Each structure stands twice: as C-alpha cells, then as structure tokens.
Amino acid sequence: MLSRRAFSGLAVGASALAAAAGGGWPARSAFAAAPGLREYGKAPEFTGIEKWLNSEPLTLKGLAGQVVLVDFWTYSCINCIRTLPHVVSWYEKYKDQGFVVVGVHSPEFAYEKLTRNVEDAIRRFNIRYPVAQDNAFATWKAYDNQYWPAFYLVDSKGQVMRQHFGEGEYAEMEAAIQVLLARRSAG
C-alpha cells in the first residue's frame, strides 16, 4: 500500500504528465488560454456534513455568484499542512472580491473525526474560512475524490473549472482564481 505522500506524489506527477502531453480529460476548451482552466462539470453540493466550523451551513447553490475553492484536507496530513499557508493567504487576499474557501475536512484516522481536534487545528493554522466536517466522506464521494489535499476551483456559475491534487502549482492556482474573479466582475 502506498503512503499518502507517495500517493500524492504520483497524483502530481500524473497531472504534470497529462499537462505536458497537451491533453487529458476533458478536451481543451476555449478556456485553454487561462491558467489550467477546463470545464469539468457542475460542482457537487456539500452533503452529509456532520458539523460546520467558522460558518453556518453552506450550500453551493447559496454561494452562486462567487468563486469557490473546495479544499479537501485533514489536519495531520503533512501534504495538507504544507498547502494551508497558501490557501489561508488566498482567502485573506480575495475574500472581499467574491472568493470563498470551503475546507472539507475528511479524516484519515479516527482521532481526526473529533470536532475539538479539528477546532484546535483551525486555530493552530489560523483558518478563518468555513470548514465542513465530512466524517462520513459523503462530500468526498460526491466529488469522487481520492486525495489529500485536493482542490476544486468552482466558478461563479457553479462549474468546476480547475482541479489540483497534492502540493504545488500555487502560482497557477492563484492565477486561475484571479481569472475567475475577473470573469465574475465582468459578467
């Protein structure tokens, strides 16, 4: 069985290989000129959330008109921990421009299911954006997700426009956020 780190590394490598080959699924669209933007389809709704932290319960329908980054993470995953400063920074930088981060905390281990432990992690990592406790992996399954961390960038119309698994591609993700916020403002 692969470790989480090895699995994330393989995912990042596969993503880079597909990009280098100039293709991947789905076929390139008119968004190809934008930083990694593609139409992946409608974003699944948050479902089966045990508890919302830093927020009242949210829905993607209720977030319509905003750009949303859905971040699947768990607080003891070193790969997730390394991405958090970037995610926190993006949230702080763009939250007043129509950008929302929703951290979907999907635990790998039993102790990660405890709300008090997640709350401690939220304080430790200075997370001010909404965090959904997905202890039963219902939202994880709705997204057909397989990785920690995993990012799904959703445009103001509710379409997943960028995906990234594992660490890295921080500049590309921020550029995609900027493009989608500009489209939101223009449209």
N, C-alpha and C positions, 0 to 999 in steps of 0.2 A: 504494500500500500504506500502511495506517495505521501510525503509530508505536505502540509498546507503550503509551505514555502516553495517546495519543488513543483507542486501543482500550479501555484500562481505563476511561477517562472515559466512553466510550459505554456500556460494560457497567454502570457505576454509575448512569448516567442512565436506562438501560432498566430497571434494577432498581427505582429510585425511581418511575418512571412506572407500572410494574406495581403497585407497592405503593399508590400514590396512587389507582389505578383500582379498588382493593379486590379484586383478584383475582390472576390469574397462575396458573401451574400449580404444583402440583396445587390442586384446590379447597380452600378453607379447611376446616379440621377443628376438632375440639374443642380443639386447641392454639392456636387463633387468638388467645386472650386472652394467651398467653405472647408474649414479645418476638421476633416473627418466626419462631416455630417452626411447622413444617409437616412432614408425613410425605413424604419424598422417596424412600423405599425403603431396602432393605438396602445398607449401605456395602460397596463392593467391597473385596476383600482386596488387600493390598500384593503386587505381583507384579513380577518382573523387576528387582528391586533389585540393583544392582551391588555396593554396599557400604553397611553401616550404620555410622554415626558416632555416638559418645556412647551406644551401646547394642549389645547383642546383637541379632540379627534378631528382629523383632516380627511378629506377625500380629494382625489384628483379632479373630480367634477367641480368641487368648490374652489380649487386652485386654478381653474380655467382662466386664461389671460395672463398667467405668469409663467416664467421659465422655471422648471423644477429639476433639481438634481436629486435623484433617488440613490442613496448610498447604502448598500448592504455591507454591514460590518459586524464585528464582535470585539469586545473591548480587550481581550487578551491575545488577539492575533497581532503579531509583530508587523505584518504587512499592512494591516488596517491602521495600527498606531502610527506608522510612518506616513500614511496618507492624510491623517487627521489635520495636521497643521495647514495643509493646502486647502482642504475642504472648509475648515474654520475661516481661513483667510478669504476664500471666495465668498462665503456667506457674508462676512462683515463688509467686504468691499462692494457687493452688488445687491444687498438686501433691500436697499431703498430704491432700486431701479426695476423692481418686479421679479427678483430672483429669490427662490425659496430652496432650501436644502431640507430634505427629509431623510434622516438617518434611520434605516430599518435595521434594528439590532436583532440579528438572528444568531442565537447562541450555538457554539460548537460543543460546549461542555455544560453539565448540569448546573454548576455554580454560576454560570453566566446567565441563567434564567432568573436569578433573584433580582428583583427590582432595586433593592438597596445597593447591590453591587453595580448595576448599570448607572444608577444615580451618582454613585461615587466616581465612576469613570467619566461621566458627563462633567462633573466638577473638575476632576483632575485634568481633563483635556480641554477645558474652557469651551465646551459646546453650548451654544445658546440657541441653536436651531431645534426644531421639533425632532424627537426621536420616538419611533414606534417600536414597542417590544413585540417582536414576531416569534414568540417562543414555540409556536406550533408550526412555524415555517409556511404558513398559508400564503403570505405575500411573496415569500421566496419562491414558492411553487407557481404562483400566478405569473411571475416573471420568468419562469423556467430557469431560474438562476442556479449556478453551480459553484460560485466562487466567493471567497472573502479576500479582499474587498471587491465589490462590483459596483460600477457606476452606470446609471441610465439617465441620460440628459433628455428631458421632455420639453418640447416647445410650448408656446402659449396656446396652441390648439390641441394639446394632449397627445402629440405624436412623439414616440421615442426617436430621437434624431442622432444620438451618439451613444455608444456603449464602450466601456473600457473595463478590463478585468485585471486586477493586480495593481502593482505600483507603477509609477512612471506616467509619461505623457501629460504632465501637469500643464505645460505651456499650451499644448494642443487643446486640452480640455478648457482651459481658461479662454482661449481664442474662440472656441465653439460657444461658450457661454456668452461672450461679447457679441458674436454674430447673431445669436438667437435673441438677445436683448435688443439689439439694433432693429431686427426684423419686427419684434414686438412693438417697439416705439413707432416704427414707420407704418405699421399695418393697421 
